[in-house]
Amino acid sequence: MTRVLVPLAILEGESVATGLTTLLAPMDVTVLGYHVLPEQTPPDQARLQYEERATDALVDLTAEFETAGGRADHRLVFTHDREQSIDRVAAETGADAYAITGVTGPVDRLLVTLTGDVAVDRLCSFAAELVADRDIGVTLFLATDDEAEGRDVLEAAARTLSERGIDVGIELAGDDPAFESLVEAAVDHDAIVMGEQAPSLRSLVFGEETERVAAESVGPVLVVRRLEEPEDAVERRD
Amino acid sequence: MESGPSAAAGANIEGESPQVEPTVETDDATITDGAELERTLGLTGGLAIGIGTMIGAGIFVFPGLAAGRAGPAAAASFGIGAIVALLVALPTAELATAMPKSGGGYYFISRGLGALAGAVVGLSLWFGLVFATAFYLVGFGYYAVDTLAEVGIAVGNGLVIPLALLFGAGFTVLNATGTENAAKLQNGIVVLLLSILIFFLGYGGLDAVGLIGDPAAPERFAPFGTMPILTTAALVFTSYLGFAQIATVAGEMKDPGRNLPLSIVGSVLIVGVLYVVTIFVATSAFGSDQLAEFGETAMVDVGRHYLGPIGAFAIVFGGLLATMSSANASVLSTSRAIYAVSRDALLPRWASRINLRYGTPHVALGLAGGPILVLVATGRVELLAEVASFLHLIMYGLICVALLALRRDEPEWYEPDFRVPGYPAVPAIGAIASFALIGFMQPVSQLTGIAIMVAAAGWYAYYARDVKLKGAL
């Protein structure tokens, strides 16, 4: 079964739009309630004071996912470093994707972007599983300067999805500027599925592309995690 | 000895009990019943806390004072301090890997020796850190005045205390409203400081041994005999307060079994070597009489001697950063010390409340900042330093005793990843050396320290007599 991690700043009242709980119904969901503390506060000190409050909120949220027809559990983390907590819990729960919650109503159409160094097969099978038997359309999006090859990739991917009875559309954009054309394409869609990018200089300067897409498009973004990183990449934060 | 979570018992006068919950420690997180605490500090973070806390006082404030007391042998005083610190650092590292949780020395002592010893150490540590911070801030004041003088604004030493007060209040407010990236800034400061010092010491060291520049006038190594070496060691031991602070963030350190011992022992070694070389260079540049005359900012004149105005400026700037980083790190440690004792019901629970808006422990920071400002106002550098050392040395000695007690009949939960080499000699000598160093302090510092300990014991008897902590993990 595919598992999706839904990280939420639980003590800041962050919540999940009904559209997203419904969309995630076919998946196993782990709601990750986190609270980020400044360096001068020991995480345990915050736990002592706020654990109960946070757990109450998490139980309610988990119930919402179950009401929508999915299976959900929850974890609570007090941390100084949000990214590290999400990465660790995602790895521990074996989550295939994590959600950047956004605002959305019922989801009728997904935008799946295949741009960049991502595993096209994983993204497509994740999207297919997400759609399940529901009446949700998918648009496959790719920005590249090699138009001929891009079209091949898109068409091959579209074929595998339509074989599973999904209403698929494709959209090919020039490479320049890929980010803007993705955001533009997102306007007609209710949620975005994208692959986790390798850390790069660009993401260091501008922030994670997934976060930027989520901020620009306002709607939820489902980020399909990269497969097991090599050991040295895990050590890099040290 | 009892072990396991059931050992914490009793309640304080307000009916609050120690908050001890069963936890599972992994390399990446601490997992309690319903929540996880992320471990986010790496080895560099741990080293930065230790070095950042220690480096300010010793190198930048003491050379003049120490040389005045012990002559060139002040380098030996710093060496003795380093050895004592190392003898305590090893047991601290072992205990920290056995109990990788927040609380540090207080935690080990209360679990190893019981609630009374814990209360005395925990509350004294609060004041010990307050005294240390006040000392760093006064040192900062001297450097701030010198900085102004260096850029051509001579204001005189009358502004030392007002400036120290201003910055003390500033740090408290800054920490209460949340400092983004303070740790990264601290890391940057530590790297910058080390670069300044290593360049300076490299050049000064070559000169001091006579390879470049004019040969220095030879001076008798210990013009005042051995006693001043020891009393000076007691005074300058304040320079080594900080390595145990790493243990207070043990709960936040990744892979604690490896990173805790490395950063605790490593920071003592790095800082100890830097101190000894610095004093050697400083006393080679000037005679110790002249160095003593320069007072708290003697290092600036040493910098000028070797590298002209650039050297003076580099040292002034370094001193400013170093005293600032020490003061800031200590304000934070104080609030953590208060949290540790209030979690165990030795202080009211409200003392460790945090506010949701900034996420900071505002009450504890206030309990740190208030007394610090009062002490800064006294401006008594040597007294502040010695009382801080006194209260820390009591804790260090008891850490060694706690290790001996725990090792003698090892409880089931005691599984440190790092074991002290040379047990039981190292912790035993560590304890004796820590307590012995206290004997060489001025009587007024000893009396102040004893008064604080007695008051802490009195508070325990009045407020939390029924609280039991021995063996409560």
Interface residues (C-beta under 8 A of the other chain):
Chain A: L11 H35 V36 L37 P38 E39 Q40 T41 P42 P43 D44 Q45 A46 R47 L48 Q49 Y50 E51 A54 T55 R75 L76 V77 F78 T79 H80 D81 Q84 S85 R88 V89 R237 D238
Chain B: Q19 D28 A29 T30 T32 G34 A35 E36 L37 E38 T40 G42 L43 T44 K101 S102 N175 G178 T179 E180 A182 A183 V249 G251 E252 K254 L332 S335 R336 Y339 R343 S352 R353 I354 L356 Y358 G359 T360 P361 L365
